[in-house]
Amino acid sequence: MLVLGIETTCDETAAAVIERAPDGSGKILSNIVRSQVEEHARFGGVVPEIAARAHVDLLDGIIDRAMREAGIGFAQLDGVAAAAGPGLIGGVIVGLTTAKAIAMVHDTPLVAVNHLEAHALTPRLTDGVEFPYCLFLASGGHTQIVAVTGVGQYVRLGTTVDDAIGEAFDKVAKMLGLPYPGGPQVERAAAGGDATRFAFPRPMQGRPDANFSLSGLKTAVRNEASRLAEITPQDISDLCASFQAAVLDSTADRLRVGLRLFREQFGAPNALVAAGGVAANQAIRGALFDVARQAGTQLIMPPPALCTDNGAMIAWAGAERLALGLTDTMEAQPRARWMLDANAKAPAGYGKTRAGY
């Protein structure tokens, strides 16, 4: 099965072709990603109108390159998948409309993919992990712990009640004057800092639920920074290191609770899976290894290039759904908001925003 995947939910314009074998294994034939970081850097964050226009300008060429690199023609495709949300609605419209046009012209099945489901299923492409598994999904707009029990079968065990982890990283970077994109800049600065200098809180630590909260921690960083008469580069590194350490401790605690809730409801997970752009943070990866080891399970993380937004994850999610006979009509709607767990309640401020992860 050959599937073209299109991703335009934020500021990466991406297209990819994957091949799904009858045994359920997958192979990436092409994966082209064009980041718009340069276009948005001077604004300190993503400008939705600029992102949407860039998708219009870039997408056709990126799809053409993905098809040529895969060495196939549109007539050979078994399906066309596009991220239909959640995301910046202008960009989502561009990708979904393009996929509809390709599907209509070539009489090919269309799959409107939930961007979050694509992250959730990526480890089945990269590592062949079997259901059920516990997913830690962390990006610029989302922080969730999810039980993944099958394609289209997700139960949210915990979520952020305010800022997502990537969003908090990005906002801390901005308040400290670090360039965009902020998440990787904080990680870089933290590498040369003293994580014990500032005693930041560990939000939600010890609570019986698996929810996250980052807003108070972000405020604590601002308060400490404001007390410094003149912030030096070493101060910035120490603030970033102390902030990141607090995030690591809080995340580890929340995941331990999430894994306990998973076992109570679904039995032992086949893996703890980390997905989303924040999973590219090496310090967070190290903390997740410790959590998985203590829980007696394996940690699975896609390569960093497949943690951030890309077309291969959309194509793979499309292929997984196609294998079950799940397709969409030309009436499929773009969505700015789209919960992964249909039974979960949306927290305040839910929606996709952009951080450096």
Backbone hydrogen bonds in HBPLUS format (Angstrom, degrees):
<---DONOR---> <-ACCEPTOR-->    atom                        ^
c    i                          cat <-CA-CA->   ^        H-A-AA   ^      H-
h    n   atom  resd res      DA  || num        DHA   H-A  angle D-A-AA Bond
n    s   type  num  typ     dist DA aas  dist angle  dist       angle   num
A0020-ARG N   A0001-MET O   2.80 MM  19  5.08 159.1  1.84 148.0 154.0     1
A0078-ASP N   A0002-LEU O   2.72 MM  76  5.24 164.3  1.74 148.0 153.6     2
A0003-VAL N   A0018-ILE O   3.05 MM  15  5.58 162.9  2.08 156.6 161.6     3
A0018-ILE N   A0003-VAL O   3.03 MM  15  5.58 158.1  2.08 154.0 158.7     4
A0004-LEU N   A0079-GLY O   3.14 MM  75  6.55 158.6  2.19 151.9 152.4     5
A0081-ALA N   A0004-LEU O   2.73 MM  77  6.02 176.7  1.73 173.2 174.4     6
A0005-GLY N   A0016-ALA O   2.77 MM  11  5.21 164.0  1.79 154.2 158.3     7
A0016-ALA N   A0005-GLY O   3.00 MM  11  5.21 145.8  2.12 141.8 149.0     8
A0006-ILE N   A0081-ALA O   2.87 MM  75  6.25 137.8  2.05 138.9 152.4     9
A0083-ALA N   A0006-ILE O   3.00 MM  77  6.41 153.8  2.07 165.8 173.0    10
A0007-GLU N   A0014-ALA O   2.95 MM   7  5.04 169.0  1.96 139.7 141.4    11
A0014-ALA N   A0007-GLU O   3.03 MM   7  5.04 156.8  2.09 153.5 155.7    12
A0088-LEU N   A0009-THR O   2.89 MM  79  5.65 158.7  1.93 164.2 157.0    13
A0036-GLN N   A0011-ASP O   2.90 MM  25  5.36 139.5  2.07 169.7 174.5    14
A0013-THR N   A0034-ARG O   2.98 MM  21  5.17 170.2  1.99 146.9 145.4    15
A0034-ARG N   A0013-THR O   2.84 MM  21  5.17 157.4  1.90 146.9 154.6    16
A0015-ALA N   A0032-ILE O   3.00 MM  17  5.46 153.3  2.07 150.1 158.6    17
A0032-ILE N   A0015-ALA O   2.87 MM  17  5.46 163.1  1.89 171.8 168.4    18
A0017-VAL N   A0030-SER O   3.12 MM  13  5.25 148.5  2.22 122.4 129.6    19
A0029-LEU N   A0017-VAL O   2.86 MM  12  5.45 150.5  1.94 150.0 158.7    20
A0030-SER N   A0017-VAL O   3.27 MM  13  5.25 143.5  2.41 145.8 143.6    21
A0019-GLU N   A0027-LYS O   2.82 MM   8  5.16 158.8  1.86 151.7 159.0    22
A0027-LYS N   A0019-GLU O   2.87 MM   8  5.16 138.9  2.04 142.6 154.8    23
A0021-ALA N   A0025-SER O   2.81 MM   4  5.37 158.4  1.85 157.0 163.5    24
A0024-GLY N   A0021-ALA O   2.91 MM   3  5.39 161.4  1.94 120.3 123.8    25
A0039-GLU N   A0036-GLN O   2.98 MM   3  5.34 120.3  2.35 108.0 122.7    26
A0040-HIS N   A0036-GLN O   3.30 MM   4  6.62 142.4  2.45 152.2 162.8    27
A0040-HIS N   A0037-VAL O   3.15 MM   3  5.38 131.9  2.39 101.6 113.9    28
A0041-ALA N   A0037-VAL O   2.87 MM   4  5.74 134.1  2.08 154.9 167.4    29
A0043-PHE N   A0040-HIS O   2.94 MM   3  5.49 152.4  2.01 118.2 127.1    30
A0044-GLY N   A0041-ALA O   3.04 MM   3  5.21 156.9  2.09 107.2 114.6    31
A0050-ILE N   A0047-VAL O   3.05 MM   3  5.46 116.3  2.48 112.0 126.9    32
A0051-ALA N   A0047-VAL O   2.97 MM   4  6.20 162.4  2.00 160.1 165.8    33
A0052-ALA N   A0048-PRO O   2.93 MM   4  6.15 164.1  1.96 154.7 158.0    34
A0053-ARG N   A0049-GLU O   3.09 MM   4  6.28 164.4  2.11 148.7 152.6    35
A0054-ALA N   A0050-ILE O   2.96 MM   4  6.13 154.1  2.03 147.9 155.3    36
A0055-HIS N   A0051-ALA O   2.98 MM   4  6.28 154.2  2.05 150.5 157.3    37
A0056-VAL N   A0052-ALA O   3.12 MM   4  6.45 156.0  2.18 147.3 153.2    38
A0057-ASP N   A0053-ARG O   3.03 MM   4  6.33 157.1  2.08 148.0 153.7    39
A0058-LEU N   A0054-ALA O   2.87 MM   4  5.97 151.1  1.96 151.9 159.8    40
A0059-LEU N   A0055-HIS O   2.90 MM   4  5.42 164.3  1.92 149.7 152.5    41
A0062-ILE N   A0058-LEU O   3.11 MM   4  6.29 155.2  2.18 155.0 162.6    42
A0063-ILE N   A0059-LEU O   2.89 MM   4  6.11 161.4  1.93 162.1 166.3    43
A0064-ASP N   A0060-ASP O   3.00 MM   4  6.20 162.4  2.03 148.4 153.5    44
A0065-ARG N   A0061-GLY O   2.98 MM   4  6.17 155.1  2.04 142.3 149.0    45
A0066-ALA N   A0062-ILE O   2.92 MM   4  6.13 156.1  1.98 145.6 152.2    46
A0067-MET N   A0063-ILE O   2.93 MM   4  6.17 159.3  1.97 155.2 160.1    47
A0068-ARG N   A0064-ASP O   2.96 MM   4  6.15 162.0  2.00 148.7 154.0    48
A0069-GLU N   A0065-ARG O   2.86 MM   4  5.99 161.5  1.90 150.1 155.4    49
A0070-ALA N   A0066-ALA O   3.04 MM   4  6.13 146.9  2.15 138.4 147.1    50
A0071-GLY N   A0067-MET O   3.00 MM   4  6.18 122.4  2.34 135.3 150.3    51
A0072-ILE N   A0067-MET O   3.33 MM   5  5.86 162.7  2.36 156.0 157.4    52
A0071-GLY N   A0068-ARG O   3.06 MM   3  4.95 136.9  2.25  93.3 106.0    53
A0076-GLN N   A0073-GLY O   3.02 MM   3  5.59 154.6  2.09 115.1 122.5    54
A0077-LEU N   A0074-PHE O   3.16 MM   3  5.47 160.4  2.20 110.1 116.0    55
A0080-VAL N   A0109-PRO O   2.91 MM  29  6.31 154.7  1.98 162.7 171.0    56
A0111-VAL N   A0080-VAL O   2.92 MM  31  6.21 150.7  2.01 152.8 153.2    57
A0082-ALA N   A0111-VAL O   3.07 MM  29  6.56 154.1  2.14 166.2 173.0    58
A0113-VAL N   A0082-ALA O   2.80 MM  31  5.75 160.7  1.84 151.1 154.8    59
A0084-ALA N   A0113-VAL O   2.85 MM  29  5.55 160.3  1.89 144.8 151.1    60
A0335-ARG N   A0084-ALA O   2.74 MM 251  6.03 150.6  1.83 152.1 162.4    61
A0115-HIS N   A0085-GLY O   2.70 MM  30  5.76 173.7  1.71 152.1 153.0    62
A0087-GLY N   A0336-ALA O   3.18 MM 249  4.93 141.8  2.34 106.3 115.9    63
A0091-GLY N   A0088-LEU O   3.03 MM   3  5.66 118.4  2.43 117.7 130.8    64
A0092-VAL N   A0088-LEU O   3.06 MM   4  6.25 164.1  2.08 155.1 160.1    65
A0093-ILE N   A0089-ILE O   2.96 MM   4  6.09 159.3  2.01 149.9 154.3    66
A0094-VAL N   A0090-GLY O   3.26 MM   4  6.54 154.3  2.33 142.1 148.3    67
A0095-GLY N   A0091-GLY O   3.15 MM   4  6.51 165.8  2.17 159.9 160.9    68
A0096-LEU N   A0092-VAL O   2.97 MM   4  6.08 174.0  1.98 159.4 161.4    69
A0097-THR N   A0093-ILE O   2.93 MM   4  5.80 161.0  1.96 146.3 152.2    70
A0098-THR N   A0094-VAL O   3.10 MM   4  6.18 156.5  2.16 143.1 149.6    71
A0099-ALA N   A0095-GLY O   3.01 MM   4  6.25 158.5  2.06 147.9 153.8    72
A0100-LYS N   A0096-LEU O   2.94 MM   4  6.17 154.6  2.00 147.5 154.5    73
A0101-ALA N   A0097-THR O   3.01 MM   4  6.27 155.3  2.07 146.7 152.9    74
A0102-ILE N   A0098-THR O   3.05 MM   4  6.37 160.8  2.08 152.4 156.7    75
A0103-ALA N   A0099-ALA O   2.90 MM   4  6.07 166.2  1.92 152.0 156.3    76
A0104-MET N   A0100-LYS O   2.84 MM   4  5.97 156.2  1.90 149.1 155.5    77
A0105-VAL N   A0101-ALA O   2.97 MM   4  6.08 170.3  1.98 151.9 154.7    78
A0106-HIS N   A0102-ILE O   3.06 MM   4  6.05 161.4  2.09 150.0 154.9    79
A0108-THR N   A0103-ALA O   2.87 MM   5  4.50 155.7  1.93 129.6 137.3    80
A0107-ASP N   A0104-MET O   3.45 MM   3  5.09 162.5  2.48  95.5 100.4    81
A0328-ASP N   A0110-LEU O   2.77 MM 218  5.50 162.4  1.80 160.1 158.4    82
A0117-GLU N   A0114-ASN O   2.89 MM   3  5.18 120.7  2.25 104.6 120.2    83
A0118-ALA N   A0114-ASN O   3.04 MM   4  6.47 149.4  2.13 153.0 162.6    84
A0119-HIS N   A0115-HIS O   3.25 MM   4  6.67 153.9  2.32 143.5 148.7    85
A0120-ALA N   A0116-LEU O   2.96 MM   4  6.22 157.1  2.01 144.6 151.6    86
A0121-LEU N   A0117-GLU O   2.92 MM   4  6.12 144.0  2.05 151.2 158.9    87
A0122-THR N   A0118-ALA O   3.13 MM   4  6.11 128.7  2.40 143.5 154.9    88
A0124-ARG N   A0121-LEU O   2.93 MM   3  5.58 150.4  2.02 121.2 130.0    89
A0125-LEU N   A0122-THR O   2.84 MM   3  5.19 137.3  2.03 110.1 122.6    90
A0126-THR N   A0122-THR O   3.04 MM   4  6.42 159.7  2.08 156.1 161.9    91
A0127-ASP N   A0123-PRO O   2.82 MM   4  5.35 153.6  1.89 131.3 139.7    92
A0270-ASN N   A0132-PRO O   2.92 MM 138  6.05 171.5  1.93 155.3 158.1    93
A0133-TYR N   A0148-VAL O   2.99 MM  15  5.38 152.6  2.07 142.9 151.0    94
A0148-VAL N   A0133-TYR O   2.90 MM  15  5.38 173.1  1.90 174.0 173.3    95
A0134-CYS N   A0271-ALA O   3.01 MM 137  6.30 163.1  2.04 171.1 167.9    96
A0273-VAL N   A0134-CYS O   2.73 MM 139  5.97 172.9  1.73 165.6 168.0    97
A0135-LEU N   A0146-VAL O   2.74 MM  11  4.98 178.0  1.74 161.3 160.6    98
A0146-VAL N   A0135-LEU O   2.82 MM  11  4.98 160.7  1.85 144.8 151.6    99
A0136-PHE N   A0273-VAL O   2.67 MM 137  5.99 161.9  1.70 168.3 175.0   100
A0275-ALA N   A0136-PHE O   3.03 MM 139  6.33 162.4  2.06 154.3 155.3   101
A0137-LEU N   A0144-GLN O   2.87 MM   7  5.17 154.3  1.94 151.5 158.1   102
A0144-GLN N   A0137-LEU O   2.85 MM   7  5.17 155.1  1.91 146.6 154.9   103
A0138-ALA N   A0275-ALA O   3.04 MM 137  6.44 166.0  2.06 159.3 157.7   104
A0278-VAL N   A0138-ALA O   3.04 MM 140  5.37 150.3  2.13 133.7 138.3   105
A0139-SER N   A0142-HIS O   2.72 MM   3  5.15 156.3  1.78 158.7 161.2   106
A0166-GLY N   A0139-SER O   3.19 MM  27  5.13 136.8  2.39 138.7 131.7   107
A0160-THR N   A0143-THR O   3.11 MM  17  5.64 125.6  2.42 158.4 158.3   108
A0145-ILE N   A0158-GLY O   2.86 MM  13  4.95 159.1  1.91 135.1 135.7   109
A0157-LEU N   A0145-ILE O   2.71 MM  12  5.38 158.2  1.75 151.6 158.3   110
A0158-GLY N   A0145-ILE O   3.23 MM  13  4.95 146.0  2.35 139.0 136.6   111
A0147-ALA N   A0155-VAL O   2.77 MM   8  5.05 170.6  1.78 152.6 152.3   112
A0155-VAL N   A0147-ALA O   3.02 MM   8  5.05 154.0  2.09 139.9 147.8   113
A0149-THR N   A0153-GLN O   3.10 MM   4  5.54 157.3  2.15 151.5 156.9   114
A0153-GLN N   A0150-GLY O   2.93 MM   3  4.85 161.7  1.97 124.7 122.5   115
A0212-PHE N   A0159-THR O   2.86 MM  53  5.83 157.7  1.91 126.8 131.4   116
A0161-VAL N   A0212-PHE O   2.87 MM  51  6.15 154.2  1.94 154.5 155.6   117
A0168-ALA N   A0164-ALA O   2.92 MM   4  6.20 154.0  1.99 151.9 158.7   118
A0169-PHE N   A0165-ILE O   3.00 MM   4  6.33 159.8  2.04 155.2 160.3   119
A0170-ASP N   A0166-GLY O   2.99 MM   4  6.20 158.6  2.04 144.8 150.7   120
A0171-LYS N   A0167-GLU O   2.91 MM   4  6.16 156.0  1.97 150.1 156.2   121
A0172-VAL N   A0168-ALA O   2.95 MM   4  6.11 157.9  2.00 150.8 156.5   122
A0173-ALA N   A0169-PHE O   2.99 MM   4  6.21 158.8  2.03 148.2 154.2   123
A0174-LYS N   A0170-ASP O   3.05 MM   4  6.32 154.0  2.12 142.9 149.8   124
A0175-MET N   A0171-LYS O   3.00 MM   4  6.26 160.2  2.04 149.0 153.5   125
A0176-LEU N   A0172-VAL O   3.09 MM   4  6.25 136.3  2.29 143.7 154.9   126
A0176-LEU N   A0173-ALA O   3.23 MM   3  5.22 132.5  2.47  94.2 106.9   127
A0178-LEU N   A0173-ALA O   2.83 MM   5  4.96 157.5  1.88 155.7 150.5   128
A0177-GLY N   A0174-LYS O   3.13 MM   3  5.09 161.4  2.17 102.7 108.0   129
A0185-GLN N   A0182-GLY O   2.98 MM   3  5.06 119.1  2.37 100.6 117.1   130
A0186-VAL N   A0182-GLY O   2.96 MM   4  6.25 153.0  2.03 163.0 170.5   131
A0187-GLU N   A0183-GLY O   3.15 MM   4  6.47 164.4  2.18 154.1 158.3   132
A0188-ARG N   A0184-PRO O   2.92 MM   4  6.07 154.5  1.98 142.7 149.7   133
A0189-ALA N   A0185-GLN O   2.91 MM   4  6.12 164.2  1.93 149.4 153.4   134
A0190-ALA N   A0186-VAL O   2.84 MM   4  5.96 156.6  1.89 152.1 158.9   135
A0191-ALA N   A0188-ARG O   3.26 MM   3  5.46 137.5  2.45  99.2 110.0   136
A0192-GLY N   A0189-ALA O   3.19 MM   3  5.87 153.6  2.27 115.9 121.8   137
A0193-GLY N   A0190-ALA O   3.05 MM   3  4.96 168.1  2.06 112.2 112.8   138
A0197-ARG N   A0194-ASP O   3.35 MM   3  5.70 168.4  2.36 111.6 115.0   139
A0205-GLN N   A0202-ARG O   3.29 MM   3  5.84 162.4  2.33 134.4 136.3   140
A0207-ARG N   A0204-MET O   3.11 MM   3  5.74 162.0  2.14 143.5 143.1   141
A0218-LYS N   A0214-LEU O   3.00 MM   4  6.21 159.8  2.04 154.8 160.4   142
A0219-THR N   A0215-SER O   3.01 MM   4  6.31 152.6  2.08 146.6 154.2   143
A0220-ALA N   A0216-GLY O   2.94 MM   4  6.20 148.0  2.04 142.8 151.7   144
A0221-VAL N   A0217-LEU O   3.07 MM   4  6.43 150.0  2.17 148.6 155.6   145
A0222-ARG N   A0218-LYS O   3.15 MM   4  6.51 159.5  2.20 146.1 151.3   146
A0223-ASN N   A0219-THR O   2.91 MM   4  6.21 157.5  1.96 151.8 157.9   147
A0224-GLU N   A0220-ALA O   3.03 MM   4  6.25 162.4  2.06 149.5 153.3   148
A0225-ALA N   A0221-VAL O   2.94 MM   4  6.11 161.7  1.98 153.0 158.6   149
A0226-SER N   A0222-ARG O   2.94 MM   4  6.12 149.2  2.04 146.3 154.5   150
A0227-ARG N   A0224-GLU O   3.16 MM   3  5.27 140.1  2.33  98.1 109.3   151
A0228-LEU N   A0225-ALA O   3.24 MM   3  5.54 153.5  2.32 104.9 112.5   152
A0235-ASP N   A0232-THR O   3.03 MM   3  5.03 116.9  2.44  97.0 112.7   153
A0236-ILE N   A0232-THR O   3.04 MM   4  6.42 157.2  2.10 154.6 160.5   154
A0237-SER N   A0233-PRO O   3.00 MM   4  6.30 157.6  2.05 145.5 151.4   155
A0238-ASP N   A0234-GLN O   2.88 MM   4  6.10 160.0  1.92 151.1 156.3   156
A0239-LEU N   A0235-ASP O   2.81 MM   4  6.04 160.6  1.85 153.4 159.0   157
A0240-CYS N   A0236-ILE O   2.91 MM   4  6.08 162.8  1.94 150.3 155.1   158
A0241-ALA N   A0237-SER O   2.87 MM   4  6.03 157.7  1.92 147.2 153.7   159
A0242-SER N   A0238-ASP O   2.89 MM   4  6.01 161.9  1.92 148.7 153.6   160
A0243-PHE N   A0239-LEU O   2.90 MM   4  5.99 158.7  1.94 147.0 153.5   161
A0244-GLN N   A0240-CYS O   2.85 MM   4  5.96 167.1  1.86 149.4 153.4   162
A0245-ALA N   A0241-ALA O   2.94 MM   4  6.07 155.5  2.00 143.3 150.2   163
A0246-ALA N   A0242-SER O   3.09 MM   4  6.30 152.2  2.17 141.9 148.9   164
A0247-VAL N   A0243-PHE O   3.00 MM   4  6.35 155.0  2.06 151.3 158.5   165
A0248-LEU N   A0244-GLN O   2.87 MM   4  6.15 157.1  1.93 151.0 157.3   166
A0249-ASP N   A0245-ALA O   2.98 MM   4  6.22 166.1  2.00 151.7 154.5   167
A0250-SER N   A0246-ALA O   2.97 MM   4  6.09 166.0  1.99 149.6 154.0   168
A0251-THR N   A0247-VAL O   2.81 MM   4  5.88 161.9  1.84 149.8 155.6   169
A0252-ALA N   A0248-LEU O   2.92 MM   4  6.07 163.7  1.95 151.8 156.1   170
A0253-ASP N   A0249-ASP O   3.07 MM   4  6.26 161.7  2.11 147.5 152.2   171
A0254-ARG N   A0250-SER O   2.93 MM   4  6.15 164.0  1.96 153.2 157.6   172
A0255-LEU N   A0251-THR O   2.89 MM   4  6.05 156.4  1.95 151.3 157.7   173
A0256-ARG N   A0252-ALA O   3.00 MM   4  6.20 151.1  2.08 145.5 153.0   174
A0257-VAL N   A0253-ASP O   3.20 MM   4  6.51 156.4  2.26 147.2 152.7   175
A0258-GLY N   A0254-ARG O   2.88 MM   4  6.14 156.8  1.93 144.0 151.4   176
A0259-LEU N   A0255-LEU O   2.81 MM   4  5.99 159.2  1.85 152.5 156.4   177
A0260-ARG N   A0256-ARG O   3.11 MM   4  6.30 148.6  2.21 137.7 146.2   178
A0261-LEU N   A0257-VAL O   2.92 MM   4  6.25 159.8  1.96 155.3 160.4   179
A0262-PHE N   A0258-GLY O   2.88 MM   4  6.12 149.6  1.98 143.9 153.1   180
A0263-ARG N   A0259-LEU O   3.02 MM   4  6.25 164.1  2.04 148.0 150.7   181
A0264-GLU N   A0260-ARG O   3.05 MM   4  6.32 157.5  2.11 149.1 155.3   182
A0265-GLN N   A0261-LEU O   3.17 MM   4  6.34 143.4  2.31 143.1 151.5   183
A0265-GLN N   A0262-PHE O   3.13 MM   3  5.34 128.1  2.41 100.0 113.1   184
A0266-PHE N   A0262-PHE O   2.68 MM   4  5.63 163.0  1.71 165.2 170.4   185
A0267-GLY N   A0263-ARG O   3.05 MM   4  4.17 146.0  2.17 113.7 116.9   186
A0272-LEU N   A0298-GLN O   2.83 MM  26  6.13 166.7  1.85 167.2 171.6   187
A0300-ILE N   A0272-LEU O   2.91 MM  28  6.23 159.8  1.95 153.9 158.2   188
A0274-ALA N   A0300-ILE O   3.04 MM  26  6.47 156.6  2.10 156.9 163.0   189
A0279-ALA N   A0276-GLY O   3.01 MM   3  5.72 146.7  2.13 119.7 128.4   190
A0280-ALA N   A0277-GLY O   2.98 MM   3  5.60 163.4  2.00 117.1 122.1   191
A0281-ASN N   A0278-VAL O   2.94 MM   3  5.55 165.3  1.96 119.3 124.2   192
A0285-ARG N   A0281-ASN O   2.96 MM   4  6.24 153.7  2.03 149.6 158.0   193
A0286-GLY N   A0282-GLN O   3.03 MM   4  6.29 153.4  2.10 144.9 150.8   194
A0287-ALA N   A0283-ALA O   3.10 MM   4  6.45 155.2  2.17 146.6 152.8   195
A0288-LEU N   A0284-ILE O   2.96 MM   4  6.20 153.1  2.03 151.0 158.4   196
A0289-PHE N   A0285-ARG O   3.05 MM   4  6.36 149.2  2.15 148.2 156.0   197
A0290-ASP N   A0286-GLY O   3.31 MM   4  6.65 155.5  2.37 145.4 150.6   198
A0291-VAL N   A0287-ALA O   3.11 MM   4  6.45 156.8  2.16 147.3 153.4   199
A0292-ALA N   A0288-LEU O   2.92 MM   4  6.14 168.2  1.94 155.3 157.9   200
A0293-ARG N   A0289-PHE O   2.93 MM   4  6.09 160.7  1.97 149.6 155.3   201
A0294-GLN N   A0290-ASP O   2.96 MM   4  6.13 165.0  1.98 151.0 154.8   202
A0295-ALA N   A0291-VAL O   2.97 MM   4  6.15 140.5  2.13 142.3 153.5   203
A0297-THR N   A0292-ALA O   3.01 MM   5  5.26 171.0  2.02 153.2 152.0   204
A0296-GLY N   A0293-ARG O   3.10 MM   3  5.13 155.6  2.17 101.8 109.4   205
A0306-LEU N   A0303-PRO O   2.78 MM   3  5.43 150.0  1.86 123.8 133.3   206
A0307-CYS N   A0304-PRO O   3.04 MM   3  4.99 157.0  2.09 101.6 108.9   207
A0315-ALA N   A0311-GLY O   2.91 MM   4  6.18 163.2  1.94 156.7 161.4   208
A0316-TRP N   A0312-ALA O   2.88 MM   4  6.04 157.9  1.93 147.5 153.8   209
A0317-ALA N   A0313-MET O   3.03 MM   4  6.15 163.2  2.06 141.9 146.4   210
A0318-GLY N   A0314-ILE O   2.96 MM   4  6.15 155.3  2.02 146.0 153.4   211
A0319-ALA N   A0315-ALA O   2.86 MM   4  6.16 149.1  1.96 144.7 153.5   212
A0320-GLU N   A0316-TRP O   2.85 MM   4  6.15 158.8  1.90 156.3 161.7   213
A0321-ARG N   A0317-ALA O   3.07 MM   4  6.27 155.6  2.13 145.4 151.5   214
A0322-LEU N   A0318-GLY O   2.83 MM   4  6.01 157.3  1.88 147.4 154.7   215
A0323-ALA N   A0319-ALA O   2.93 MM   4  6.07 153.5  2.00 147.8 153.9   216
A0324-LEU N   A0321-ARG O   3.02 MM   3  5.28 142.9  2.16 103.4 114.3   217
A0326-LEU N   A0321-ARG O   2.86 MM   5  5.03 161.7  1.90 146.4 140.7   218
A0325-GLY N   A0322-LEU O   2.83 MM   3  4.85 161.6  1.87 108.9 113.7   219
A0332-ALA N   A0329-THR O   3.16 MM   3  5.78 165.4  2.18 119.2 120.6   220
A0344-ALA N   A0341-ASP O   3.02 MM   3  5.41 164.6  2.05 116.5 121.5   221
A0350-TYR N   A0347-PRO O   3.15 MM   3  5.53 141.9  2.31 141.8 136.2   222
